[in-house]
Amino acid sequence: SIPLDDAKTFALLSQGDTAGVFQLESSGMRSVLRELKPNKFEDIIAVVALYRPGPMEQIPVFIENKHGARKVRYPHPELEPILKETYGVMVYQEQIMEVASKMAGFTLGQADLLRRAIGKKKKEILDEQRLIFIKGVVEKGFDKKLGEDLYDLIVKFASYGFNKSHAAAYALIAYQTAYLKANYPLEFMAALLTGVMSSSEKVALYIADCRRKGIEILPPDVNESDINFTVVDSSHIRFGLAAVKNVGRGAIEAIIETRSKDGKFTSLHDCCSKVDLRSCNRKVLESLIKSGAFDSLGGARSQYLNILDDAMNYGHQLQKDRSNGQISMFTYLGETGDLDEL
């Protein structure tokens, strides 16, 4: 149900704000979009087809023709209905087939054979097809010179021509992702960051994009973060624990499960006493401390690192006592703090 004429989406595309948008996020493509300023879905199909080695040389002409900086010229007036949507530029293989059908009387089957012959670049077949094409143009009542020029143009374009139906499928996904980014930026960026969590470089790239857009990324937090990046209060994105280096999924699940069952952690010792330390080992806890996941509990990261071994020893002993059905005065007090009950 995503509309294909959304103003916010085309504004985003025209600004080149396409980090994370399928097919449209390279720096070169973003530059083209800023110049092109697409305002209809067909423009996206065309730019997907044109932005490849070979067709790229036609991008300036396409842009100038679109914005009226130069007059659109057609090889023959009969070709205007075929080339009008691409401002006089041959972009798609389907257009080449239509030109062959319209100007040389080719059946669509013959036109497809011509398309394949050009793709294979076999000289003897191309020479043979040239004679057939020019003969067809003449038989249709057009000038022989027009036939020669048209065939040369077709060979030039078809050697790198893109299949329009393929480009349209790519363009639809590109448009849909651009629509989501334009209309639901927080949810889109949270999902995007989650999708690249295994790459620190890409996480940093997309966090920088969030900051440019004024989206605040909250740091990882043992009491607040989920496995993935999540939207908080419809205004921020919380860093996902799975994006912290050296923190495996098993450790994260142990932290979240413990937090859900026993409530939020109050200290590093409290965390070590509750979380299964077989899953959440020293390397994991050290990485969480260094990433700032314990900052909300107060104190400095250096302090947490200094007491980490002590906290883990405390946690191991407490968990061992529990598993043996025993509890010492020290561990009981550590859990309850209730001297009268003791």
PyMOL commands that set and color helices and strands:
alter all, ss='L'
color gray80, all
select helices_A, chain A and resi 7-14+27-36+41-50+55-66+77-86+93-104+108-120+123-139+144-158+164-183+185-195+200-212+241-243+249-262+268-274+282-291+295-297+301-323+329-336
alter helices_A, ss='H'
color red, helices_A
select strands_A, chain A and resi 216-218+230-232+236-238
alter strands_A, ss='S'
color yellow, strands_A
deselect
rebuild
show_as cartoon
